[in-house]
Amino acid sequence: MADNETKGGAFMPADAFGRSLTGFGVNILVSDVAASLSFLHEVLLVEAVHAEADFAVCRYQDHLWMLHSDASYHSNPLLALTGDGAIRGAGLELRLYGVDPDAAAARAEAAGFTVLQAPADKPHGLREAYIAGPDGFVWVPSVHKQAKAQP
């Protein structure tokens, strides 16, 4: 996709996009937007609504979030926490419900990413896997477990 384009044509101006945002938002500061988009698309089947070298808007189902490169955050205080090979997002789980964890883990391994925890049924009713993306953010694809038949 060319800079400042979407599947439907030119993306809206930055100030218009900013004014369109409501509710809860997530912005992930990444070292390489293209590498992160590749991981998200190949492993977790996330769509890029808009992609530039230093900024992207991602969509999974009805949810949007943003990726910003370090270069685009020239005066943001988060940069002080991300240098020197720091693992970004330690303690944060980014969960995508409805993404098959078995298939996502297989795609991650095939693409050379680290599966931190293999797909497993959990007591809270989900089957999930833990996968580290390019900057160490932990993504948790999960689906509802099959209900056990009652005797």
JOBEL-V951768 format. One record per helix or strand. SS is the DSSP state (H for helix, E for strand). FROM is the first residue (numbers start at 1). LEN is the number of residues. If there is no record, write none. Layout:
{{SS;FROM;LEN} {SS;FROM;LEN}}
This chain:
{{E;5;2} {E;9;2} {H;14;7} {E;27;4} {H;33;12} {E;47;5} {E;55;6} {E;63;7} {H;70;4} {H;79;4} {E;93;5} {H;101;10} {E;114;8} {E;126;7} {E;138;7}}
